[in-house]
Amino acid sequence: MSRPQPSLAGLHGVGQTRPLYSRLPALYFLTPAWVKRAARSAFAARQGRVEALVRRYLAFLDGAPAGDGRPAPLLLTHDVDTAEGLAALPRLLAVEESLGLASLIFMVTHRYPWDRVALARLGERGHAFGVHDTTHDNRLAYLPPAAVDARIARAQAALGPLDSGAFRAPAFLRSASLYEGIAGRVSVDLSTNDCALVWPHPGDGLGSPFPVRYRRRMVCAPTTLPRDGELLALGLDRAATLDLCQRKAAQLARAGAPAILLTHPDPTFTDTAERLETYGLLLDRLRGSGLFRLAPPAETLAELQRRATGELVA
């Protein structure tokens, strides 16, 4: 058995197709949330049968060698894409806090108003913050490196001392230009998958669940658990969602790889009482498994940097 090998092409999203909404940002901003959800479901349906997608997804780590037996890091993350998502965020955080957990929250700094004092209070409760672009117009990956750098600098300046140095690109859209632009400003990048279930396309990602270094300074840590948008687009019910997430989590724990989870508080994502309850059940099972190291996100980000294996050279 061999350890999954990361690739620069995978990190850069070489197999991605630029979506139409990244060329027409007005289309993205004006489209109602329910239409976006329908489009995600239609896209997922075109990728193949659900059973085949799940098999492919889980097969990625089937042959991975066992790790050293230490508990793997667990990092909860949220992309807050909209003002509605920011307003709903406290409900997600309440679920986590009831279990003694905290999360890393990625903010879109110039798309909606937010209150620095309110975020600082969340920070006092153990949560941390990172950059998710200035506007989330989905153009970031397609800008020249200097323009990418300028956007990240503006977003980090807006967050000020709240910024953890973490970053995730909108919609997991990536390019060589994106990485050239962020490499000098970002400490931990979470813009890639290890091997995506559905989005941006099945199999998209770094090709490894382990964090790697990029240009020495920056660490790239892939999102390794199924994302809420993918699970909902596939129409998985609670039982199927919990089963898939727990099976992938067990694979990650066995390999000693970090379990990094993404949920959105925004409309049509993890925004209903039923979905919040499912989220809580998943966290309770991950916590109770004894397989993961449960630490505040700031500590987990530092651990990801320490665990970074090898370097991808541009």
Backbone bond lengths (Angstrom), bond angles and torsions (degrees), N, CA, C in turn:
res aa  C-N    CA-C-N  psi(-1)  N-CA   C-N-CA  omega(-1)  CA-C   N-CA-C  phi
1 M - - - 1.466 - - 1.520 109.33 -
2 S 1.323 117.06 137.45 1.453 121.13 -179.51 1.520 110.40 -118.00
3 R 1.314 115.07 150.27 1.450 121.50 179.19 1.522 109.80 -72.78
4 P 1.359 118.54 135.49 1.467 120.15 178.74 1.521 110.70 -56.35
5 Q 1.329 116.12 135.80 1.451 121.29 -174.78 1.534 111.50 -102.35
6 P 1.327 116.79 128.10 1.466 119.69 177.64 1.523 110.62 -72.72
7 S 1.316 116.02 155.77 1.466 120.08 176.81 1.522 109.90 -135.33
8 L 1.319 114.53 145.11 1.456 120.44 177.34 1.525 110.59 -64.59
9 A 1.333 116.75 -37.94 1.463 120.38 178.44 1.527 110.67 -62.42
10 G 1.337 116.61 -41.24 1.456 119.60 177.91 1.510 112.34 -65.06
11 L 1.337 116.40 -43.11 1.462 119.66 177.60 1.512 110.97 -59.46
12 H 1.316 116.85 -42.00 1.464 121.66 -177.52 1.524 113.42 -77.82
13 G 1.326 117.55 -2.64 1.466 119.67 178.10 1.511 113.36 66.95
14 V 1.328 116.25 39.11 1.460 120.19 -174.87 1.529 111.76 -59.62
15 G 1.324 118.23 -31.85 1.462 120.34 -178.84 1.515 115.13 -84.15
16 Q 1.325 117.55 0.71 1.460 120.31 -178.40 1.535 111.58 -76.23
17 T 1.316 115.06 150.42 1.457 122.25 171.21 1.523 108.06 -108.05
18 R 1.308 117.61 128.92 1.462 120.06 -177.46 1.527 109.65 -64.03
19 P 1.340 117.56 123.72 1.469 119.51 -178.64 1.530 112.34 -74.61
20 L 1.326 115.07 152.53 1.453 120.89 -178.42 1.519 111.80 -58.25
21 Y 1.339 117.36 -38.84 1.460 119.19 -175.52 1.521 112.63 -67.68
22 S 1.336 117.80 -16.08 1.462 118.79 175.19 1.521 111.46 -80.06
23 R 1.317 116.40 -18.86 1.467 120.95 176.12 1.521 111.55 -88.22
24 L 1.337 115.32 -25.30 1.468 121.25 -178.74 1.527 108.53 -126.11
25 P 1.328 117.82 78.94 1.471 119.94 -176.17 1.526 113.56 -57.08
26 A 1.338 117.19 -32.51 1.465 119.37 179.71 1.524 110.59 -60.38
27 L 1.346 116.21 -35.37 1.462 120.61 178.01 1.522 109.75 -62.19
28 Y 1.327 116.64 -42.18 1.468 121.39 -179.61 1.521 110.63 -65.59
29 F 1.336 117.21 -46.28 1.458 120.46 -174.91 1.530 112.50 -71.26
30 L 1.333 117.50 -31.33 1.463 120.46 -174.46 1.528 113.35 -90.65
31 T 1.323 117.24 -15.02 1.462 119.90 -177.69 1.527 110.32 -74.12
32 P 1.342 118.35 127.27 1.466 120.40 178.83 1.524 111.81 -60.23
33 A 1.333 115.81 151.48 1.464 120.88 -176.83 1.522 112.02 -57.86
34 W 1.345 117.36 -37.84 1.460 119.02 -176.63 1.531 110.80 -69.30
35 V 1.331 117.41 -30.08 1.464 120.55 176.61 1.531 109.74 -69.89
36 K 1.338 116.39 -40.18 1.463 119.58 176.86 1.526 110.92 -61.52
37 R 1.327 115.67 -40.34 1.463 118.18 179.03 1.523 110.62 -64.38
38 A 1.325 117.03 -42.59 1.461 120.14 178.27 1.532 110.66 -61.19
39 A 1.330 116.18 -38.44 1.462 119.99 178.90 1.523 110.72 -66.91
40 R 1.339 117.51 -39.49 1.462 119.97 177.43 1.526 110.94 -63.27
41 S 1.318 116.48 -41.11 1.467 120.51 179.58 1.523 110.80 -65.35
42 A 1.323 116.31 -41.01 1.466 120.11 179.08 1.532 110.29 -64.91
43 F 1.327 116.40 -40.81 1.465 120.44 177.65 1.531 110.24 -61.64
44 A 1.326 116.23 -45.81 1.463 120.30 -179.25 1.522 111.06 -61.38
45 A 1.332 116.06 -39.74 1.465 120.01 -178.87 1.526 111.25 -63.22
46 R 1.336 116.93 -30.60 1.466 120.56 -179.53 1.527 112.57 -77.06
47 Q 1.329 117.90 -11.39 1.457 120.35 -176.89 1.525 113.06 -84.99
48 G 1.328 117.09 -9.58 1.461 120.09 178.62 1.517 111.51 128.56
49 R 1.316 115.77 179.32 1.452 121.15 -179.91 1.525 110.31 -68.50
50 V 1.340 115.08 144.79 1.457 120.09 -177.10 1.525 110.81 -57.07
51 E 1.324 116.99 -44.32 1.459 120.40 -177.47 1.526 111.14 -60.49
52 A 1.330 117.05 -39.34 1.463 120.71 -179.83 1.523 110.98 -69.34
53 L 1.324 116.93 -39.82 1.469 120.52 178.47 1.527 110.69 -63.73
54 V 1.319 117.06 -41.87 1.462 121.06 179.86 1.523 109.93 -65.84
55 R 1.326 117.52 -42.73 1.469 120.54 178.82 1.521 110.65 -60.41
56 R 1.315 115.83 -45.32 1.468 119.49 179.77 1.520 110.58 -61.96
57 Y 1.311 115.31 -42.49 1.471 120.56 -177.71 1.523 111.10 -62.02
58 L 1.307 117.41 -45.57 1.457 121.22 -178.05 1.529 112.16 -76.21
59 A 1.328 117.04 -25.48 1.465 120.01 179.95 1.523 111.49 -67.62
60 F 1.325 117.72 -21.47 1.462 121.78 -177.05 1.528 111.84 -55.58
61 L 1.322 117.66 -40.88 1.461 120.35 -177.25 1.528 113.38 -105.81
62 D 1.317 117.24 8.37 1.466 119.95 -177.61 1.525 112.38 -56.50
63 G 1.323 116.94 -40.48 1.457 119.85 -175.22 1.505 114.48 -98.81
64 A 1.329 117.94 10.79 1.462 120.04 -177.91 1.519 110.70 -70.22
65 P 1.316 118.01 138.37 1.477 119.89 178.95 1.520 110.91 -69.09
66 A 1.319 115.68 157.32 1.464 120.90 180.00 1.523 110.18 -70.04
67 G 1.338 114.75 148.61 1.451 120.60 177.50 1.515 111.62 -82.67
68 D 1.330 115.44 -159.10 1.462 120.00 -175.01 1.527 113.47 -88.85
69 G 1.326 116.91 2.25 1.462 120.32 176.85 1.509 114.71 89.74
70 R 1.329 117.30 -7.15 1.465 119.44 177.27 1.526 109.85 -72.39
71 P 1.330 118.04 149.12 1.463 119.45 174.07 1.530 110.86 -57.25
72 A 1.307 116.42 134.97 1.469 121.41 179.66 1.524 109.76 -83.10
73 P 1.326 118.12 150.91 1.469 119.86 177.75 1.529 111.61 -67.44
74 L 1.316 116.16 142.58 1.465 122.93 172.32 1.514 107.83 -115.74
75 L 1.329 116.47 124.88 1.465 121.57 178.95 1.522 108.92 -125.25
76 L 1.330 116.14 119.82 1.465 122.52 175.00 1.518 108.18 -92.85
77 T 1.330 116.81 132.25 1.469 120.50 179.69 1.528 110.19 -133.17
78 H 1.330 114.26 153.38 1.467 121.30 175.84 1.522 109.30 -134.54
79 D 1.324 116.84 133.55 1.461 122.06 168.86 1.519 107.49 -97.89
80 V 1.324 116.91 118.21 1.464 121.57 -179.94 1.527 106.99 -100.26
81 D 1.335 115.62 96.75 1.465 120.64 -171.26 1.520 113.68 -85.68
82 T 1.331 117.69 -24.13 1.463 121.35 -170.12 1.522 111.63 -138.01
83 A 1.328 114.97 166.52 1.465 120.12 174.75 1.523 110.62 -62.84
84 E 1.329 116.34 -36.73 1.464 119.79 178.12 1.526 110.33 -64.22
85 G 1.327 116.14 -37.37 1.453 119.69 177.42 1.520 112.46 -65.52
86 L 1.335 116.19 -40.19 1.455 119.56 178.38 1.528 110.77 -63.61
87 A 1.338 115.84 -39.92 1.467 119.51 178.90 1.523 111.86 -64.96
88 A 1.341 116.69 -32.06 1.466 120.77 -178.20 1.525 112.57 -89.02
89 L 1.314 117.26 -11.56 1.467 120.87 -176.20 1.529 113.72 -53.13
90 P 1.336 119.87 -41.37 1.470 118.52 -178.53 1.526 114.15 -55.48
91 R 1.325 117.99 -28.85 1.467 119.42 179.48 1.533 111.08 -68.16
92 L 1.341 116.51 -39.74 1.456 119.73 176.44 1.525 110.94 -65.71
93 L 1.328 115.25 -43.81 1.457 118.94 -177.88 1.526 111.49 -66.69
94 A 1.326 116.95 -32.44 1.466 119.83 178.09 1.527 110.81 -63.77
95 V 1.341 116.25 -37.37 1.465 119.89 177.53 1.525 109.56 -61.80
96 E 1.321 116.37 -45.67 1.466 120.42 -179.58 1.525 111.38 -64.93
97 E 1.324 115.68 -47.66 1.459 119.68 -175.41 1.524 111.85 -64.18
98 S 1.338 117.08 -29.45 1.465 119.48 177.80 1.517 111.52 -65.21
99 L 1.341 116.52 -19.03 1.460 122.21 179.75 1.529 111.38 -107.49
100 G 1.325 116.62 9.12 1.458 120.75 179.25 1.516 113.97 76.25
101 L 1.337 117.10 25.19 1.460 121.91 -176.81 1.522 111.02 -113.99
102 A 1.322 115.68 163.76 1.465 121.97 176.46 1.524 108.05 -143.50
103 S 1.331 116.91 166.69 1.458 119.92 -171.32 1.522 112.36 -137.01
104 L 1.331 113.85 167.01 1.456 123.99 175.30 1.525 107.44 -99.65
105 I 1.329 116.72 123.17 1.465 122.27 -171.71 1.524 109.28 -112.93
106 F 1.324 116.47 120.56 1.459 121.65 -179.65 1.535 109.78 -94.92
107 M 1.320 114.88 122.12 1.459 122.02 -174.49 1.527 111.88 -103.81
108 V 1.340 115.27 142.66 1.462 122.42 169.34 1.522 105.41 -96.09
109 T 1.307 116.53 102.49 1.459 120.73 -159.93 1.528 115.69 -73.72
110 H 1.341 117.72 -23.85 1.461 119.13 -174.64 1.534 112.94 -124.59
111 R 1.323 116.52 18.42 1.466 119.14 178.77 1.520 111.79 -97.43
112 Y 1.308 117.64 -32.04 1.462 122.23 -176.92 1.527 108.17 -142.03
113 P 1.316 117.53 156.87 1.474 119.06 178.43 1.520 111.34 -74.57
114 W 1.302 116.29 145.23 1.466 122.25 175.60 1.516 108.16 -145.81
115 D 1.302 114.21 157.11 1.463 120.47 -173.47 1.529 110.23 -108.90
116 R 1.315 115.84 120.80 1.461 120.77 -176.91 1.530 112.01 -61.28
117 V 1.328 116.17 -40.09 1.465 119.70 -178.93 1.528 110.39 -65.01
118 A 1.332 116.26 -41.01 1.468 119.75 179.30 1.524 110.91 -63.16
119 L 1.343 116.89 -41.89 1.461 119.26 178.21 1.526 110.93 -66.79
120 A 1.324 116.35 -38.70 1.471 119.36 178.72 1.522 110.89 -60.94
121 R 1.320 116.65 -36.10 1.470 119.54 177.67 1.522 110.81 -65.31
122 L 1.339 116.11 -38.40 1.467 118.69 175.40 1.522 110.48 -64.19
123 G 1.328 116.05 -37.60 1.453 119.86 176.98 1.516 112.31 -61.24
124 E 1.313 116.31 -36.65 1.468 120.15 177.77 1.522 111.86 -65.36
125 R 1.343 116.31 -21.90 1.469 120.88 178.21 1.529 111.96 -92.20
126 G 1.334 117.21 7.46 1.451 120.97 174.11 1.510 116.12 106.10
127 H 1.328 117.93 -9.31 1.456 120.29 -179.86 1.527 110.50 -77.53
128 A 1.323 116.36 158.20 1.457 121.83 179.99 1.521 108.76 -131.09
129 F 1.350 116.16 168.57 1.460 121.03 -172.99 1.522 111.12 -133.92
130 G 1.326 114.13 146.62 1.455 121.21 175.93 1.511 110.01 -140.90
131 V 1.314 115.76 179.48 1.466 123.07 -175.05 1.523 110.27 -97.33
132 H 1.327 115.03 135.27 1.469 123.07 175.84 1.532 108.85 -127.77
133 D 1.334 115.81 40.15 1.469 124.51 -179.13 1.533 110.78 85.55
134 T 1.314 114.22 173.52 1.461 121.27 177.98 1.526 111.24 -88.53
135 T 1.349 116.99 -40.25 1.466 119.89 -174.12 1.528 114.28 -125.52
136 H 1.336 118.21 -15.39 1.475 121.64 -176.47 1.530 110.86 57.67
137 D 1.338 115.61 44.92 1.468 119.10 176.18 1.526 111.79 -88.92
138 N 1.340 117.03 3.72 1.462 124.14 176.26 1.528 113.73 66.86
139 R 1.333 116.39 17.41 1.464 121.20 178.26 1.527 112.32 -99.71
140 L 1.307 117.67 -9.14 1.461 120.52 -169.54 1.530 112.47 -55.76
141 A 1.322 117.35 -44.95 1.471 120.69 -176.43 1.517 112.75 -66.55
142 Y 1.325 117.97 -14.32 1.463 121.64 -174.21 1.523 112.50 -109.10
143 L 1.326 116.28 9.88 1.453 121.90 177.17 1.527 110.22 -91.16
144 P 1.337 117.71 158.74 1.471 119.70 172.93 1.520 110.43 -63.57
145 P 1.327 117.96 154.52 1.465 120.41 -177.44 1.523 114.28 -53.38
146 A 1.320 117.99 -39.51 1.467 119.86 -179.12 1.518 111.41 -63.83
147 A 1.338 116.50 -36.89 1.469 120.21 179.04 1.526 110.59 -71.38
148 V 1.332 116.89 -37.33 1.462 120.39 174.87 1.522 109.84 -60.95
149 D 1.322 116.29 -48.49 1.462 121.65 179.44 1.524 110.93 -56.38
150 A 1.333 116.66 -43.04 1.467 120.41 -178.03 1.522 111.29 -65.39
151 R 1.313 116.74 -39.84 1.474 119.74 178.92 1.522 111.15 -64.87
152 I 1.333 116.18 -45.42 1.465 119.17 -178.75 1.523 110.05 -64.60
153 A 1.335 116.60 -40.46 1.462 119.93 178.58 1.522 110.90 -60.98
154 R 1.328 116.83 -41.03 1.467 120.67 179.98 1.527 110.70 -65.37
155 A 1.325 116.34 -42.97 1.467 120.13 -179.59 1.527 110.92 -66.98
156 Q 1.314 117.15 -43.03 1.462 119.72 179.14 1.527 111.26 -64.51
157 A 1.334 116.46 -38.01 1.463 119.43 177.98 1.524 110.78 -64.42
158 A 1.326 116.66 -36.34 1.466 119.92 179.04 1.527 110.73 -65.22
159 L 1.325 117.31 -42.44 1.466 120.16 178.31 1.525 111.89 -71.32
160 G 1.320 116.22 -30.23 1.459 119.66 178.60 1.517 111.79 59.94
161 P 1.331 118.00 -133.41 1.469 120.88 -176.95 1.529 113.41 -66.52
162 L 1.322 117.97 -11.54 1.465 119.99 176.70 1.529 112.19 -74.64
163 D 1.319 117.57 -18.70 1.461 121.30 -174.84 1.525 110.93 -71.69
164 S 1.327 116.17 126.43 1.465 122.07 -179.90 1.518 112.68 -87.85
165 G 1.336 116.78 -8.99 1.454 120.75 -173.50 1.510 113.37 90.27
166 A 1.347 117.43 -1.23 1.464 121.74 178.97 1.528 110.08 -87.22
167 F 1.326 115.31 153.97 1.469 121.36 -177.23 1.519 109.43 -149.29
168 R 1.332 115.30 143.65 1.462 121.02 168.06 1.520 108.42 -136.31
169 A 1.326 117.07 131.58 1.453 122.10 179.33 1.524 110.60 -73.87
170 P 1.324 117.54 144.90 1.461 120.31 176.25 1.527 111.91 -57.30
171 A 1.323 114.85 133.38 1.471 123.14 173.22 1.527 113.35 60.23
172 F 1.342 118.08 17.36 1.461 122.23 -179.78 1.525 111.59 60.68
173 L 1.345 117.12 23.61 1.461 121.51 177.68 1.523 108.36 -82.00
174 R 1.337 116.33 126.48 1.454 120.91 -171.33 1.525 110.71 -137.08
175 S 1.320 114.87 162.01 1.458 121.68 177.87 1.515 108.63 -162.87
176 A 1.334 116.33 166.82 1.464 120.14 174.36 1.524 110.30 -61.97
177 S 1.317 116.83 -37.05 1.465 120.82 179.15 1.525 111.10 -63.13
178 L 1.329 116.80 -40.94 1.467 120.39 177.60 1.528 110.21 -57.61
179 Y 1.326 116.79 -48.17 1.458 119.64 -175.79 1.527 112.49 -70.48
180 E 1.318 116.34 -32.95 1.462 118.03 174.19 1.525 110.32 -64.49
181 G 1.334 116.08 -35.69 1.456 120.73 -178.03 1.517 114.69 -75.06
182 I 1.342 117.46 -32.17 1.467 119.44 -175.94 1.526 113.49 -94.68
183 A 1.341 117.17 -15.27 1.467 120.36 -168.89 1.521 113.17 -58.99
184 G 1.318 117.81 -30.15 1.456 119.90 -177.76 1.512 114.52 -88.70
185 R 1.324 117.29 -5.28 1.468 120.11 -174.64 1.521 114.46 -120.97
186 V 1.306 118.31 -25.96 1.463 122.90 -172.24 1.522 109.69 -99.42
187 S 1.319 116.54 137.69 1.470 121.09 176.37 1.523 111.40 -88.26
188 V 1.342 116.57 -47.08 1.463 121.86 -179.59 1.526 108.43 -131.00
189 D 1.315 115.65 118.85 1.461 122.33 178.12 1.518 109.48 -99.57
190 L 1.342 116.11 130.97 1.468 121.07 178.82 1.533 110.42 -122.23
191 S 1.337 116.78 37.94 1.460 122.06 -173.01 1.514 114.65 -88.80
192 T 1.330 117.05 -6.26 1.458 118.96 -176.98 1.527 110.93 -115.14
193 N 1.304 115.44 162.51 1.463 123.21 168.98 1.524 108.28 -92.40
194 D 1.332 115.92 168.11 1.467 117.29 164.52 1.520 108.25 -79.29
195 C 1.331 116.84 -49.78 1.465 123.57 177.33 1.526 105.76 -160.64
196 A 1.307 117.39 100.61 1.464 121.97 -167.21 1.527 112.83 -64.08
197 L 1.320 114.39 145.24 1.463 121.47 173.19 1.527 110.52 -69.90
198 V 1.337 116.99 -48.21 1.467 120.94 -176.64 1.527 112.16 -137.48
199 W 1.330 116.96 -48.66 1.463 120.74 -166.27 1.523 110.79 -112.96
200 P 1.341 117.49 141.40 1.463 131.06 -1.96 1.529 114.62 -69.09
201 H 1.336 116.77 -22.52 1.460 121.22 167.85 1.521 106.66 -158.43
202 P 1.324 118.59 154.32 1.462 119.64 -178.73 1.526 111.63 -56.07
203 G 1.327 115.73 130.39 1.458 120.89 179.82 1.511 114.45 89.84
204 D 1.332 117.98 -4.99 1.465 120.34 179.38 1.529 110.63 -60.19
205 G 1.316 116.84 141.91 1.452 118.16 171.53 1.511 115.12 141.23
206 L 1.314 113.88 -175.22 1.455 123.48 -174.85 1.521 112.82 -61.74
207 G 1.337 116.16 -31.66 1.456 119.71 -176.34 1.512 113.38 93.86
208 S 1.330 116.82 4.02 1.459 122.57 179.56 1.520 108.22 -152.05
209 P 1.345 118.10 146.92 1.468 120.04 177.15 1.527 112.92 -87.82
210 F 1.339 116.97 0.56 1.463 120.53 -175.19 1.529 111.38 -97.53
211 P 1.322 117.34 143.97 1.464 119.44 177.30 1.520 111.32 -66.90
212 V 1.318 116.22 146.51 1.461 122.63 179.08 1.528 109.25 -132.09
213 R 1.321 115.82 159.39 1.462 120.29 176.31 1.524 110.03 -92.52
214 Y 1.320 113.72 147.69 1.457 121.71 178.84 1.523 107.02 -131.54
215 R 1.317 115.52 118.50 1.463 121.26 -176.93 1.526 111.90 53.81
216 R 1.304 114.72 39.37 1.456 125.03 173.27 1.529 113.32 68.39
217 R 1.315 118.68 -49.43 1.465 120.14 -171.15 1.519 112.47 -79.33
218 M 1.337 118.22 -44.62 1.456 121.99 -171.08 1.526 111.07 -91.39
219 V 1.327 115.76 141.07 1.459 122.20 174.01 1.522 108.72 -106.94
220 C 1.322 116.43 133.54 1.459 122.59 176.22 1.524 107.96 -106.52
221 A 1.327 116.03 116.02 1.464 122.32 -178.24 1.527 108.18 -115.91
222 P 1.318 118.31 112.91 1.467 119.65 -176.83 1.520 113.07 -71.93
223 T 1.309 115.51 149.38 1.462 121.83 170.00 1.522 107.11 -75.18
224 T 1.319 116.65 123.66 1.466 120.04 -166.26 1.526 115.22 -114.03
225 L 1.322 118.34 -12.86 1.462 120.76 176.78 1.531 109.61 -102.99
226 P 1.328 118.34 156.61 1.469 119.97 179.68 1.528 110.86 -57.82
227 R 1.319 116.13 140.33 1.459 121.55 -177.72 1.525 110.22 -90.14
228 D 1.326 116.07 151.93 1.465 118.94 -175.22 1.527 111.98 -60.59
229 G 1.336 117.75 -38.41 1.458 119.96 179.89 1.513 112.78 -62.25
230 E 1.333 116.69 -37.74 1.462 120.53 178.42 1.526 111.25 -68.10
231 L 1.328 116.02 -46.61 1.460 120.54 -178.01 1.526 111.22 -61.30
232 L 1.324 115.96 -41.28 1.465 119.69 179.78 1.523 111.19 -71.12
233 A 1.344 116.84 -38.15 1.462 119.61 179.31 1.528 111.35 -63.77
234 L 1.331 116.99 -31.87 1.462 120.59 178.76 1.523 112.29 -80.77
235 G 1.332 117.14 -9.05 1.458 120.59 178.31 1.513 113.89 75.06
236 L 1.340 117.42 25.08 1.461 119.58 -179.27 1.527 110.86 -72.53
237 D 1.316 116.38 135.94 1.457 119.90 177.79 1.534 109.50 -81.80
238 R 1.335 116.03 -177.46 1.464 119.66 -175.45 1.528 111.52 -59.87
239 A 1.309 116.84 -47.35 1.461 119.72 -176.63 1.526 110.83 -61.71
240 A 1.320 116.76 -44.21 1.462 120.20 -179.16 1.524 111.46 -68.47
241 T 1.326 116.32 -37.05 1.463 120.84 178.00 1.522 110.79 -62.89
242 L 1.320 116.52 -49.24 1.455 120.23 -179.22 1.528 110.89 -64.33
243 D 1.325 116.68 -40.03 1.470 119.97 -179.17 1.522 110.69 -63.00
244 L 1.337 117.63 -47.67 1.455 120.66 -178.14 1.533 111.14 -63.90
245 C 1.326 116.37 -45.99 1.467 119.90 -178.70 1.525 111.19 -63.21
246 Q 1.321 117.44 -41.21 1.456 119.91 -179.22 1.527 111.57 -70.19
247 R 1.313 117.72 -36.01 1.459 119.84 177.60 1.519 111.11 -65.96
248 K 1.322 116.65 -43.25 1.475 118.69 177.82 1.524 110.43 -67.35
249 A 1.324 117.83 -39.39 1.461 120.77 178.27 1.523 111.20 -60.86
250 A 1.323 117.33 -40.29 1.464 120.87 178.76 1.526 110.53 -64.71
251 Q 1.333 117.18 -39.30 1.464 120.30 176.62 1.530 110.76 -61.52
252 L 1.327 116.42 -45.49 1.458 120.99 -179.56 1.527 110.82 -62.18
253 A 1.334 116.03 -44.59 1.462 119.96 -179.63 1.527 110.88 -62.50
254 R 1.317 116.40 -41.86 1.471 119.67 179.87 1.528 110.61 -62.15
255 A 1.331 116.87 -39.40 1.467 120.96 -178.64 1.527 112.18 -80.64
256 G 1.341 116.22 -12.01 1.461 119.88 -176.66 1.506 113.34 77.96
257 A 1.336 117.25 25.19 1.460 122.22 -177.86 1.529 110.48 -98.78
258 P 1.320 118.08 148.70 1.467 120.89 179.53 1.528 111.85 -63.00
259 A 1.316 115.63 143.37 1.464 122.57 172.89 1.524 107.29 -100.94
260 I 1.316 116.39 109.78 1.467 121.78 -177.54 1.523 107.96 -118.35
261 L 1.312 115.37 121.83 1.460 122.91 -172.03 1.522 110.11 -115.42
262 L 1.325 116.96 138.34 1.471 122.51 176.23 1.520 110.15 -119.28
263 T 1.327 115.80 127.35 1.460 122.19 168.21 1.514 108.65 -132.25
264 H 1.336 115.37 153.78 1.457 122.38 178.16 1.531 109.39 -114.23
265 P 1.325 117.75 137.69 1.463 119.53 172.78 1.525 113.03 -84.94
266 D 1.331 117.17 -0.43 1.465 122.37 -172.64 1.532 112.47 -73.93
267 P 1.330 117.11 161.99 1.465 121.03 178.84 1.525 111.96 -54.42
268 T 1.327 115.94 137.84 1.466 128.65 179.51 1.528 112.36 76.75
269 F 1.324 118.78 5.37 1.457 120.93 174.91 1.536 108.36 -109.40
270 T 1.322 118.45 -125.42 1.471 120.30 179.90 1.525 107.84 -88.59
271 D 1.328 114.99 72.76 1.465 120.47 -168.48 1.523 113.89 -127.59
272 T 1.319 118.42 4.07 1.464 120.57 179.75 1.524 109.32 -116.68
273 A 1.323 115.92 162.89 1.465 120.27 179.75 1.522 111.23 -59.13
274 E 1.317 116.99 -39.93 1.464 120.35 -179.33 1.529 111.18 -65.50
275 R 1.333 116.96 -43.22 1.467 119.78 -179.49 1.519 111.01 -69.31
276 L 1.313 117.50 -36.70 1.458 120.43 176.23 1.530 110.62 -64.41
277 E 1.316 116.12 -37.83 1.468 119.52 177.96 1.526 110.50 -65.52
278 T 1.341 116.50 -41.25 1.463 120.10 177.32 1.527 110.32 -62.45
279 Y 1.323 116.40 -41.76 1.462 120.89 177.57 1.528 110.51 -59.22
280 G 1.313 116.29 -45.04 1.454 120.23 178.58 1.516 112.59 -62.41
281 L 1.323 116.92 -40.82 1.466 120.55 178.10 1.526 110.83 -62.28
282 L 1.341 116.22 -42.60 1.458 119.67 179.06 1.529 110.79 -62.26
283 L 1.331 116.77 -47.80 1.459 119.53 -179.49 1.523 111.18 -62.00
284 D 1.306 117.19 -39.69 1.462 120.35 179.93 1.532 110.53 -62.94
285 R 1.332 116.61 -39.68 1.458 119.69 179.92 1.533 111.38 -71.70
286 L 1.317 117.42 -38.86 1.461 119.47 176.86 1.527 110.56 -64.59
287 R 1.313 115.81 -42.12 1.456 119.94 179.19 1.527 110.84 -64.66
288 G 1.320 116.49 -42.44 1.457 120.66 -176.90 1.510 114.52 -76.08
289 S 1.336 117.60 -11.95 1.469 120.07 -177.06 1.524 112.51 -71.33
290 G 1.328 116.90 -24.41 1.455 120.42 -176.20 1.518 113.67 74.14
291 L 1.332 117.00 7.96 1.465 120.97 -175.40 1.519 113.05 -89.53
292 F 1.344 116.78 -14.11 1.456 119.32 -169.39 1.519 112.13 -125.22
293 R 1.314 114.90 150.01 1.455 121.67 174.50 1.525 107.60 -87.07
294 L 1.316 116.07 120.11 1.458 122.07 -176.58 1.526 108.20 -102.96
295 A 1.315 116.42 106.72 1.457 121.97 -177.05 1.520 108.63 -136.29
296 P 1.332 118.61 160.00 1.461 120.41 174.19 1.529 110.09 -56.70
297 P 1.326 117.45 150.60 1.471 119.69 -175.55 1.521 113.86 -58.27
298 A 1.329 118.32 -34.13 1.469 119.24 178.98 1.528 110.57 -61.28
299 E 1.329 116.45 -40.83 1.468 120.09 178.01 1.528 111.27 -68.39
300 T 1.326 116.29 -38.08 1.459 119.47 -179.22 1.522 110.71 -68.18
301 L 1.327 118.11 -38.35 1.463 120.33 176.17 1.530 110.41 -59.97
302 A 1.321 116.34 -42.11 1.463 119.97 177.80 1.532 110.78 -64.06
303 E 1.332 116.91 -38.45 1.458 119.70 178.88 1.524 110.98 -67.25
304 L 1.335 117.64 -38.11 1.464 120.11 177.19 1.524 110.43 -60.34
305 Q 1.323 116.10 -38.11 1.463 119.30 178.20 1.526 111.25 -66.25
306 R 1.318 116.22 -39.03 1.469 119.17 178.64 1.524 111.43 -68.44
307 R 1.330 116.22 -33.58 1.465 120.29 -175.43 1.527 113.16 -83.81
308 A 1.309 118.40 -6.96 1.469 120.82 -175.86 1.530 110.49 -54.66
309 T 1.329 115.83 124.27 1.457 121.24 -175.60 1.520 109.97 -106.90
310 G 1.311 115.88 120.38 1.453 119.09 177.12 1.512 113.05 70.81
311 E 1.315 114.76 -178.38 1.461 120.41 -178.86 1.515 109.48 -139.66
312 L 1.330 115.20 135.58 1.457 121.09 171.38 1.528 107.64 -90.02
313 V 1.306 116.11 124.12 1.460 120.65 -176.26 1.525 109.06 -103.25
314 A 1.334 114.92 123.98 1.471 119.70 179.69 1.534 110.23 -75.99
